[in-house]
């Protein structure tokens, strides 16, 4: 009898603990048949992933600490479900610090997000690898969510690469940053905000005690502030990262959307700027207007994107149209078509195959997405 009472007490205690915390397994598996035509530079048929939503596998959990305070963790790995590999991460927000492996051998890393946090009425403090604030506008206010052949990221993550051989991806912090400390303010009458500082974790001294010119490499700072109320959502973000000695990369963007009920209109302006002692400041601007509209059991979406720069000849535009057909709340079929016209004499915006300077390219996706 005594053993039975002890067992019941243990079960009751564990039940109380479980009532205060939870762990969730979640994920997305997205596969798409893709065709990209690069003109004289060839074409590619492929079965790839993440044409609509990024494929992932994750674990998240929250514990209620009482008094309005909670602790959470989030571990999320990118999955290349077309070949069974994982996605690389970066340990110090530089290309040199990116995890690498022979093609086809990359294992799972929690590259998408790996954080622990505390939250309360004062907001949320988050530590680890997380999305940089300046990325959010480019995905929230893009009808294609930076996925697939029609994404605005065909322009926003390569803009300065056309000018200097470098792009925001060269910093390895175009979307996420490692070693970050982030703060999310609570929603105050529709206003929201986020701030982040991430460390490249470089030694500021060289062997022998001399100053290390690359001591700031991989350091990232970014903020985002916005207002959402009813059908309106508008946000501004800024960010800067040092990715090479004496070279800083800066991002400014503004995104907005208005839900009219029958359709949701979107706008995005994104500017990337590179500052170097040799060439000064070079800027690349991307503009996008788009919309989504409920249609039948799914959603019709489209966008028009154009880009230019402070350097002559880097002008291009993209038109994209897509449709998502929902088979259920968790499963959908989708298709997207995109066409890029490189107007400028030195423009080569693309979606996987560089068509060469001043050449056009087009592509389409047809895929299926399942979330769990």
Phi, psi and omega in degrees: 000318180297319179296323179295319179294321178296317180298318179296322179295319178297316179298319180295319180295317180293325178295321178295321179294319181293331179292337182268347183222162179207150176230133183236133170265131182215166178179174176221135171239117185231121179234139182220141169273124185236140172234130176231127179253118180256022178066231182293347178267012172097183179217161183224128164261134180210156166254113184233191184233166170065037178285338180238304173236147180290129178292140186198163172220129185212165176227135176218150181206155180222138175240130176279115182268356181088159179066024180082005181257140178221153176242142183220156169227157180211117178236116187224125183248137172285140183235127172266083187290347177287337179226001174084006180265172175260185180249147182286159175234181176230130182278338184220022175065025174231158178298323180297334181265007181283138175295138182224157178199163176300147181308129178088003182240002183293122178277178180291135169231151177278059186286332185285320177192137174212095188225156167234144187212159171238137183222148177201196180295342181275352182124206181224133173254124187233133182235137176130209178267127187207172177292137175284143183304323184289349177283327191303318182298325183288343177254322181292324184257021172249122179305334181261002173058033182060024177240142173086182186290342183264007187289148177293341180294348171299341179247318190286334182259008180227358189313304183281346176298332178285342185259319191237358186082005181233155177215175178301329176296336179296337179277348186062017179228032179288334182238317184225163176223141176269164176057042187257152170242119184235149177229132177244120179284152176291156178292124181239100179053037179098343180276138178222161182197162181211142174225146181215143167227127181238144185254135174282347176057044176265147175288132182279359178234147172270168175301126184105349174098356178290153179295138180271114180296341179259018184295340180259000182302132177089355176287135184228134172231139183201148175223156176213136178224139182208175179220127178228126180204120181062234184277354188256138173217125179219140183210149175238142175218155179221147176203155177216140177220142176261120185240353175203158180307127177065019179232120178243138179250128181238148179229134169231135174209155176228131176232151180208151175214153178220119181267111181270002183092297178284340179198158177240118181267145182225151176218143177216135167238129181227128178237130174247135182226138179242127180248120177226147178300328185284313187250359181074213183260128174242132183238143174237129181246136175235136178234141179217136168238139183204177180200153170235149183214126175300135180211112182063228180272013184215212185216132174264138181216151180203160179205156172232125184237141173219149182223152175207180183209174176287344173269138180292147170094356181254070181238135179202165180216159181219137172238133184224144180219135181212164177218137177243126179248116183275116175281332177199188178292338186244351184232136182213149168258149181210157174214145180218139173237139181219142178229128178246128177247114178270099183284319186288155184292340178241018181272141178210043174302144184203177179233035177135329174239122177288114184282357185093165184297134175062027177247151179270164177209153178214163179195167176214155175241144167220116188210184179225140179235134175228129179246154180214000000 
